[in-house]
Amino acid sequence: MAPMRAATLELLERAKLPAEQALALAQAIELEVSSQRDAMVSRSDFLDMRGEFRAELSPLKSDVAELKADVAQLKADVVQLKADVVQLKADVAGLKADVAGLKADVAELKQGFAQMRDDLRDWKSEIRVEMHGVKAELVRWVFTVMLGQTAVLLGGGYFILSQLIT
């Protein structure tokens, strides 16, 4: 058994324990500690484990370095994606403006076609009126020509009859 420290006994005596009880208590504690020494880690055990941990950690360190590089690449990719999204948003806004312009142009063309249709309807009406006027004028000329031919025929007939009778 390991020698008991004087400081341990003094501590127990200050607690106003009788000397035999203090000694028994200190020895019981030392027995428990010494029986558990095999289960306790010593400094040399710790140093041995530290070397083993370092050996096991070195591949992990390279894995962590790879992961850091991958994360850095992912961050760069995210930054690029954000820039692409911003560009796409700008392109979509431009397309929306173009579509709005096209809609305005289509509306203007529809209005122009409606105006042309109205103009054609008006022209058609004017042409009909002109056609009726031309028809009426043509009928007058035809009757005038027929009247003139009839007059010529009657005059020629009168002349021939008057020459034959005389």
WOVEN-V810930 format. One record per helix or strand of 3 or more residues. SS is the DSSP state (a for helix, b for strand). FROM is the first residue (numbers start at 1). LEN is the number of residues. If there is no record, write none. Layout:
BEGIN
<<SS/FROM/LEN> <SS/FROM/LEN>>
END
This chain:
BEGIN
<<a/6/9> <a/19/17> <a/43/123>>
END
